[in-house]
């Protein structure tokens, strides 16, 4: 069974940085697109960033553009989210997600387009 396992969350102050990791494991797994989403208390799960497994296509939510960087290591079947200049509004549980095929339009933005999810890692940014 394919598993996605996130790590790297924690409690930091505003302006600090964190690096989240997502490692895929299990049977042979070919992801087409990997995404990071986040969910704050009482809010919907929202798109943060996505990267195609080839690395050719990268997308960011406007709220994190210029502060967050998504990357992947194909050899290690891992995806990373480098988060700089963190703000209190970045506080949320961050989830890694995988999609095994392409799609049309801005499918990468939509949580329902991803078939595999990790358990999430908490990021808390204090002011």
C-alpha atoms as an extended CHARMM CRD file, in Angstrom:
* protein
*
       127  EXT
         1         1  UNK       CA              0.0000000000        0.0000000000        0.0000000000  PROA      1               0.0000000000
         2         2  UNK       CA              1.2890000000        3.4150000000       -0.9120000000  PROA      2               0.0000000000
         3         3  UNK       CA              1.9620000000        5.7240000000        1.9890000000  PROA      3               0.0000000000
         4         4  UNK       CA              2.8560000000        9.3740000000        2.2120000000  PROA      4               0.0000000000
         5         5  UNK       CA              4.5550000000       10.4740000000        5.4050000000  PROA      5               0.0000000000
         6         6  UNK       CA              5.0970000000       14.1230000000        6.2440000000  PROA      6               0.0000000000
         7         7  UNK       CA              7.5810000000       15.5100000000        8.7410000000  PROA      7               0.0000000000
         8         8  UNK       CA              9.2470000000       18.7710000000        9.6720000000  PROA      8               0.0000000000
         9         9  UNK       CA              6.4310000000       20.7100000000       11.2800000000  PROA      9               0.0000000000
        10        10  UNK       CA              6.7940000000       22.5620000000       14.5320000000  PROA      10              0.0000000000
        11        11  UNK       CA              6.3170000000       25.7370000000       16.5290000000  PROA      11              0.0000000000
        12        12  UNK       CA              8.2280000000       28.7710000000       15.2670000000  PROA      12              0.0000000000
        13        13  UNK       CA              8.0940000000       32.5320000000       15.5010000000  PROA      13              0.0000000000
        14        14  UNK       CA              6.9770000000       34.8800000000       12.7570000000  PROA      14              0.0000000000
        15        15  UNK       CA              9.7910000000       35.3860000000       10.2620000000  PROA      15              0.0000000000
        16        16  UNK       CA             11.3430000000       31.9830000000       10.8940000000  PROA      16              0.0000000000
        17        17  UNK       CA             11.7000000000       29.1320000000        8.4130000000  PROA      17              0.0000000000
        18        18  UNK       CA             10.6970000000       25.4770000000        8.2980000000  PROA      18              0.0000000000
        19        19  UNK       CA             11.2830000000       22.6920000000        5.7900000000  PROA      19              0.0000000000
        20        20  UNK       CA              8.5950000000       20.0710000000        5.4060000000  PROA      20              0.0000000000
        21        21  UNK       CA              9.3450000000       16.6640000000        3.9110000000  PROA      21              0.0000000000
        22        22  UNK       CA              7.0540000000       14.0750000000        2.3670000000  PROA      22              0.0000000000
        23        23  UNK       CA              8.3780000000       10.5950000000        1.7360000000  PROA      23              0.0000000000
        24        24  UNK       CA              6.4500000000        8.1010000000       -0.3740000000  PROA      24              0.0000000000
        25        25  UNK       CA              6.7360000000        4.4000000000        0.3830000000  PROA      25              0.0000000000
        26        26  UNK       CA              5.0470000000        1.1340000000       -0.3990000000  PROA      26              0.0000000000
        27        27  UNK       CA              4.5270000000       -0.6980000000       -3.6640000000  PROA      27              0.0000000000
        28        28  UNK       CA              5.7230000000        0.7660000000       -6.9420000000  PROA      28              0.0000000000
        29        29  UNK       CA              4.2600000000        4.2140000000       -7.1100000000  PROA      29              0.0000000000
        30        30  UNK       CA              4.2880000000        6.5820000000      -10.0450000000  PROA      30              0.0000000000
        31        31  UNK       CA              3.1100000000        9.9970000000       -9.0960000000  PROA      31              0.0000000000
        32        32  UNK       CA              2.3390000000       12.5360000000      -11.7990000000  PROA      32              0.0000000000
        33        33  UNK       CA              1.7810000000       15.5210000000       -9.5460000000  PROA      33              0.0000000000
        34        34  UNK       CA              2.6260000000       16.0620000000       -5.8880000000  PROA      34              0.0000000000
        35        35  UNK       CA              0.9390000000       18.7740000000       -3.8820000000  PROA      35              0.0000000000
        36        36  UNK       CA              1.0050000000       20.4410000000       -0.4980000000  PROA      36              0.0000000000
        37        37  UNK       CA             -2.2490000000       21.5630000000        1.0700000000  PROA      37              0.0000000000
        38        38  UNK       CA             -2.9890000000       23.0620000000        4.4680000000  PROA      38              0.0000000000
        39        39  UNK       CA             -5.9540000000       23.2490000000        6.7610000000  PROA      39              0.0000000000
        40        40  UNK       CA             -6.3810000000       25.7520000000        9.5670000000  PROA      40              0.0000000000
        41        41  UNK       CA             -8.9410000000       25.1900000000       12.3430000000  PROA      41              0.0000000000
        42        42  UNK       CA            -12.4550000000       25.8470000000       11.1050000000  PROA      42              0.0000000000
        43        43  UNK       CA            -11.3450000000       26.3580000000        7.5210000000  PROA      43              0.0000000000
        44        44  UNK       CA            -11.3660000000       24.3610000000        4.3180000000  PROA      44              0.0000000000
        45        45  UNK       CA             -8.2540000000       22.5210000000        3.1980000000  PROA      45              0.0000000000
        46        46  UNK       CA             -6.5120000000       24.8250000000        0.7360000000  PROA      46              0.0000000000
        47        47  UNK       CA             -3.8940000000       24.4880000000       -1.9630000000  PROA      47              0.0000000000
        48        48  UNK       CA             -0.3610000000       25.6300000000       -1.1460000000  PROA      48              0.0000000000
        49        49  UNK       CA              1.9470000000       24.3380000000       -3.8670000000  PROA      49              0.0000000000
        50        50  UNK       CA              2.3480000000       21.5630000000       -6.4210000000  PROA      50              0.0000000000
        51        51  UNK       CA              5.1200000000       20.0840000000       -8.5110000000  PROA      51              0.0000000000
        52        52  UNK       CA              5.0590000000       17.5870000000      -11.3570000000  PROA      52              0.0000000000
        53        53  UNK       CA              7.2040000000       14.5450000000      -10.7280000000  PROA      53              0.0000000000
        54        54  UNK       CA              9.4310000000       15.5900000000      -13.6230000000  PROA      54              0.0000000000
        55        55  UNK       CA              9.9120000000       18.9400000000      -11.9060000000  PROA      55              0.0000000000
        56        56  UNK       CA              8.9560000000       20.7640000000      -15.0900000000  PROA      56              0.0000000000
        57        57  UNK       CA              5.7780000000       22.2990000000      -13.6920000000  PROA      57              0.0000000000
        58        58  UNK       CA              5.5360000000       24.1390000000      -10.3820000000  PROA      58              0.0000000000
        59        59  UNK       CA              2.5790000000       26.0420000000       -8.9880000000  PROA      59              0.0000000000
        60        60  UNK       CA              2.0200000000       28.1690000000       -5.8810000000  PROA      60              0.0000000000
        61        61  UNK       CA             -0.8990000000       29.7630000000       -4.1300000000  PROA      61              0.0000000000
        62        62  UNK       CA             -0.6810000000       33.5540000000       -4.2490000000  PROA      62              0.0000000000
        63        63  UNK       CA             -0.5100000000       33.6770000000       -0.4550000000  PROA      63              0.0000000000
        64        64  UNK       CA              2.8170000000       31.8150000000       -0.3580000000  PROA      64              0.0000000000
        65        65  UNK       CA              4.4260000000       32.8790000000       -3.6300000000  PROA      65              0.0000000000
        66        66  UNK       CA              7.8960000000       34.2780000000       -3.0230000000  PROA      66              0.0000000000
        67        67  UNK       CA              8.1080000000       32.7630000000        0.4750000000  PROA      67              0.0000000000
        68        68  UNK       CA              7.6310000000       29.0160000000       -0.0780000000  PROA      68              0.0000000000
        69        69  UNK       CA              9.5470000000       26.7410000000       -2.4350000000  PROA      69              0.0000000000
        70        70  UNK       CA              8.4640000000       23.2490000000       -3.4580000000  PROA      70              0.0000000000
        71        71  UNK       CA             11.0040000000       20.7310000000       -4.7030000000  PROA      71              0.0000000000
        72        72  UNK       CA             11.3520000000       16.9920000000       -5.1680000000  PROA      72              0.0000000000
        73        73  UNK       CA             13.9870000000       14.2880000000       -5.0920000000  PROA      73              0.0000000000
        74        74  UNK       CA             12.9820000000       11.5520000000       -7.4830000000  PROA      74              0.0000000000
        75        75  UNK       CA             15.6860000000        9.1760000000       -6.3090000000  PROA      75              0.0000000000
        76        76  UNK       CA             14.3890000000        9.3740000000       -2.7570000000  PROA      76              0.0000000000
        77        77  UNK       CA             10.7230000000        9.5610000000       -3.7440000000  PROA      77              0.0000000000
        78        78  UNK       CA             10.4020000000       12.6850000000       -1.6650000000  PROA      78              0.0000000000
        79        79  UNK       CA              8.8770000000       16.1220000000       -1.9470000000  PROA      79              0.0000000000
        80        80  UNK       CA              9.8470000000       19.1280000000        0.1290000000  PROA      80              0.0000000000
        81        81  UNK       CA              8.3260000000       22.4670000000        1.0710000000  PROA      81              0.0000000000
        82        82  UNK       CA             10.7620000000       25.1420000000        2.1650000000  PROA      82              0.0000000000
        83        83  UNK       CA              8.8320000000       27.7930000000        4.0510000000  PROA      83              0.0000000000
        84        84  UNK       CA             10.5280000000       31.1290000000        4.7160000000  PROA      84              0.0000000000
        85        85  UNK       CA              9.2840000000       34.3620000000        6.2920000000  PROA      85              0.0000000000
        86        86  UNK       CA              6.5260000000       32.4800000000        8.0540000000  PROA      86              0.0000000000
        87        87  UNK       CA              3.4810000000       34.3960000000        9.2330000000  PROA      87              0.0000000000
        88        88  UNK       CA              0.8940000000       33.5710000000       11.9190000000  PROA      88              0.0000000000
        89        89  UNK       CA             -1.6550000000       33.0410000000        9.1350000000  PROA      89              0.0000000000
        90        90  UNK       CA              0.4750000000       30.1500000000        7.8690000000  PROA      90              0.0000000000
        91        91  UNK       CA             -0.5100000000       28.1890000000       10.9840000000  PROA      91              0.0000000000
        92        92  UNK       CA             -2.2320000000       24.9810000000        9.8720000000  PROA      92              0.0000000000
        93        93  UNK       CA             -1.8710000000       21.2540000000        9.4490000000  PROA      93              0.0000000000
        94        94  UNK       CA              0.0850000000       20.7020000000        6.2400000000  PROA      94              0.0000000000
        95        95  UNK       CA             -0.7210000000       17.6920000000        4.0820000000  PROA      95              0.0000000000
        96        96  UNK       CA              1.2060000000       16.0630000000        1.2780000000  PROA      96              0.0000000000
        97        97  UNK       CA             -0.8690000000       14.6510000000       -1.5940000000  PROA      97              0.0000000000
        98        98  UNK       CA             -0.2240000000       12.6820000000       -4.7620000000  PROA      98              0.0000000000
        99        99  UNK       CA             -1.9840000000       12.3260000000       -8.0840000000  PROA      99              0.0000000000
       100       100  UNK       CA             -1.0460000000        9.5110000000      -10.4550000000  PROA      100             0.0000000000
       101       101  UNK       CA             -2.2040000000       11.0300000000      -13.7400000000  PROA      101             0.0000000000
       102       102  UNK       CA             -2.4410000000       14.3360000000      -15.5200000000  PROA      102             0.0000000000
       103       103  UNK       CA             -5.5660000000       16.3990000000      -15.8450000000  PROA      103             0.0000000000
       104       104  UNK       CA             -7.0980000000       19.4110000000      -17.5330000000  PROA      104             0.0000000000
       105       105  UNK       CA             -7.0970000000       22.9960000000      -16.4750000000  PROA      105             0.0000000000
       106       106  UNK       CA             -5.9780000000       23.8890000000      -12.9870000000  PROA      106             0.0000000000
       107       107  UNK       CA             -6.6930000000       20.4440000000      -11.5630000000  PROA      107             0.0000000000
       108       108  UNK       CA             -3.6400000000       20.6680000000       -9.3250000000  PROA      108             0.0000000000
       109       109  UNK       CA             -5.4420000000       23.3000000000       -7.2290000000  PROA      109             0.0000000000
       110       110  UNK       CA             -8.2610000000       20.9720000000       -6.2450000000  PROA      110             0.0000000000
       111       111  UNK       CA             -7.9310000000       18.6310000000       -3.2850000000  PROA      111             0.0000000000
       112       112  UNK       CA            -10.4350000000       16.1890000000       -4.7980000000  PROA      112             0.0000000000
       113       113  UNK       CA             -8.0640000000       15.6170000000       -7.7280000000  PROA      113             0.0000000000
       114       114  UNK       CA             -5.5080000000       13.9150000000       -5.4760000000  PROA      114             0.0000000000
       115       115  UNK       CA             -5.9030000000       10.2420000000       -4.6020000000  PROA      115             0.0000000000
       116       116  UNK       CA             -3.2390000000        9.7570000000       -1.9300000000  PROA      116             0.0000000000
       117       117  UNK       CA             -2.7730000000       11.7740000000        1.2570000000  PROA      117             0.0000000000
       118       118  UNK       CA             -0.4110000000       11.8470000000        4.1830000000  PROA      118             0.0000000000
       119       119  UNK       CA             -1.4770000000       12.1860000000        7.8020000000  PROA      119             0.0000000000
       120       120  UNK       CA             -0.3910000000       15.8140000000        8.0630000000  PROA      120             0.0000000000
       121       121  UNK       CA              2.1480000000       17.7500000000       10.0900000000  PROA      121             0.0000000000
       122       122  UNK       CA              1.3160000000       20.7010000000       12.3320000000  PROA      122             0.0000000000
       123       123  UNK       CA              2.9100000000       24.0830000000       11.6670000000  PROA      123             0.0000000000
       124       124  UNK       CA              2.3250000000       26.7820000000       14.2650000000  PROA      124             0.0000000000
       125       125  UNK       CA              3.6630000000       30.2980000000       13.7980000000  PROA      125             0.0000000000
       126       126  UNK       CA              3.5400000000       32.6140000000       16.7950000000  PROA      126             0.0000000000
       127       127  UNK       CA              3.5010000000       36.4000000000       16.4790000000  PROA      127             0.0000000000
